[in-house]
Amino acid sequence: MAEKNTGFPRFPEPYWYSALTFPSFSKLDTDLTTDILIAGGGITGITSAYLLAKQGIKVTLNEAGEILTGTTGHTTAKITAQHDLSYDQLITDHGEENARLYYEAKTDEMKLIKDFGENIPLNMI
């Protein structure tokens, strides 16, 4: 059965897309040597490539489409350490110490993302 054309895009574009200019890259058409190949230019792939490159590792990031336009681009990207229900469940299932460790990891994650956004060199994207 054919999909009904409603006039709406299949996946609505996030409102913030129009405010950003994403870099584009030509198709890879030569062989290259790399230490690590990362498939996917979402937040996980880009962050991994950035952190590895900071350690002096030669990283290649490969994205089939456009960076930050897949799952990452269509998420609310809620970055917080405030997960009331999660903490309640963590305490119940794993104890207060593990819930505290989770909070500290989330806080470190928020700092990493903030620093990453403020310090990424433009030639890295």
N, C-alpha and C positions, 0 to 999 in steps of 0.2 A: 504494500500500500504506500503510495507516495505521501510525503510530508505536506501538510497544508501550508501554503505560503501566507503568513500572517502580516507580512510587511516589516516584521521585527527581525533584527539580526538573530542568528541562531544562539550566539552567546553574547549578551550585551557587553559592550565595552565599558570598563571602569571609567568613572567620570574624570579621574586624574590623568588618563592617557593623553588627553588633548593638551595638558599643561607640560608634557615632557617631550623631549626629543631623544629617541633611542639611537645609539650608534648603530650603523649597519656595516657589515663586513662582506667582502667578496667571498665567493665559494672557494674553498681550498682546492687548488688544482696542481699542487706539487707535493712531493714527499717531504716529510720533516721528521726530525728526531726530537723526542721529548722524553722526560722522565716519567711524567704522569699525564694521561689523557682523561679529561673529565667530560662526560657526556651530559649535556643539559645546562642551559644558561639561565636557570632560575636562581633564587636566592641561595639555595644550597650549593649549586655548582659554582656560582660566582664567588661566594664566600670561601669555599674550599680552595679554589684557584688562587684567590688573594692571599690566604693564610699560608699556603704552600710556597707561593712565589716569594713571600716575605722571608721564608726560611732558605731561600736560594735555590729552590727546586725549579727546574724547567717544566712548566705546566702548559698544556694546550687545552683550551676549552672549546668544545665542539657543540654547536647548537644547530638543530635541523631547521629551525625557523628564525624567529627574532628573539633576542634575549628579553627576559622578564615579561613575556607575553603569554606564557602557558598557565600552569597552575598558579605560579607565583603572582602573575598579573591579574588573576581573577579571584584572589583571596582578599579578605579584609586585613590580613597581615597584622593581626592584633599582637602587639609585643608588650607583654606585661608580666609582672611577677604576682599579680593579684588574682588568684584562682581559688576563691573561698571553698567551693565544693570539692575541688581537687585536693586541697590541703586536708579537709575533713576526711576524705577517703584515704589519702596517704597516711594520715595519723592512725586511722582505724586499721588499715591493712599492714602498715610498715613501721609505725612508731613515729614519735615526735622528731627524733634525730634525723631520720631519713626525709621527713617533710622539711626540716630545716635545710638539709643539704640540697633538696630540690629548689627551695627558695633562693639559696645562694647561687645555684647554677643558673636560674632564670635571671637573677640580678646581674651576674657576670655576662650572660648572653645579651642583655639590654645594653650594657656598657660596650661590649664588642661591636654591636650593630651601630651604636651611636658613633664610636670611634671610626669604624669602617666607613660610614657615610661621610664623615668630616675629613677623612684623610686619604681616601682612595685616589691615587694619581689618575688623571684623565687618560693617560696612555695605557692604563690597565683595562679600560673598557672600550 
